Amino acid sequence: MTRWSPFRSIIFVYIGIILTGTILLLLPQSSYGISFIDALFTSTSAVCVTGLIVKNTALDFTLTGKCIILFLIQIGGLGYMVFATLFMKIIGFKLDIKKDLIVKEEFGLLDMSNIPKFLRLVILTTLTFELGGVILLFTGFSQAGYPPNEAISHAVFHSVSAFCNAGFSSFSGNLANFGNSPLIVWTVPFLFIIGGLGFIVLENISERIKGLRNHLSEHTRIVLFTTMFLILIGTIIIFVVEDGNKLSHLSLMRKITISFFTATTPRTAGFSLINIAELLPTTLILLIIFMFIGASPGGTGGGIKTTTFIIINAYIISKLRGKQTVNVEKRRISEEQLNKALTLFFISLTLIVFMISIISFSERKIVEERGVLPIVFEELSAFGTVGLSMGSSRLPNLSLSHDFSPIGKLILMLTMIAGRAGPLSIAATVLGRKGREAVKHPLAKVQVG
């Protein structure tokens, strides 16, 4: 008999939501014509809050279709258990231990204490920031010349998409035409940075502001430091590297704005102010690294997460210095957390290399025409649930995924699911979790290095 696992529940429910979304997008009133594989890809990209598109969201979907996509983004961004809990609360059901375990794994919580309170915070935080985003973006789109009915629809779509780190846009050219609108250019990254911090961090900050805590937790400090460091270093590198290329003809303020926006968006957001394909290889490699790192645990983004990145670096430094323990923020990282970080890193790396190998074979024509870098970029964008792309060669404003064969699209869909649900969840679902070993074997004498 197969043992129940929260990991399996997470994966299977996400797949169920994706299939439901696919059926809804295939309805005649949802689009102006879409194939099954493209509907499946769009649903997967929305639920996994990725933003890779094989259909033009602005032109190929009706208002009904866009509402479906937005609803799928909201479910994917917050986690389906938030909606399940809300529904059960309405009909009078209570969470049992299994549902608590699912919430714990879905949000990366350390324990299951006071989960109902945490879920309430998730809902209230989301509504607060998305509503605030709608107000600011509505003002921005109104100033850009859009009538009130269009301004409000674009504001709602982009506020939800930004906070959920989805990267879907209701404009064909994403946000490329709004580089001169400060309200739009700064509100969108603010939303996806907040969403990417993680609800665990937001809860901790909220408690500190209310005086319920004397100081921020180690987790929150690590996340905030890493986030600020990556944004700062990314902005500086992009500004310096692209100053003689993509940014050469712009004013100093525009250079800073686009450098900042481009440095923050690969951390799983997927919005863009410029054509990514026109960036230099050095910048593209930096974006690939950022997409691999991703957002923070318990947030709306993908990747290996900022905490994993810090723990891995701390581990390497400690070993090079000959230390026995790994310390971050003057605190020792437990062996369990260290092993989890190392396992996550290597499973993610193995998954990405494996998927790139398959796509490079199935999309040989694209590799011959454009090289392997666009393929690598697309795969990392799918894994990090980012949505940035070097673009289709056939149709403007679409992701490179549009040019892929059904096999290539399927591989990207599997990568998006792994990136959203977590590589460890996928591995645990496939391999299953065993109990403690009954027998400990003798130590092996193996030379390393």
PyMOL commands that set and color helices and strands:
alter all, ss='L'
color gray80, all
select helices_A, chain A and resi 6-26+36-47+57-60+63-78+80-91+97-107+115-143+148-163+176-178+182-197+199-209+218-242+252-264+276-278+281-293+306-320+335-362+364-370+373-383+400-403+406-421+423-431
alter helices_A, ss='H'
color red, helices_A
select strands_A, chain A and resi 327-328+331-332
alter strands_A, ss='S'
color yellow, strands_A
deselect
rebuild
show_as cartoon
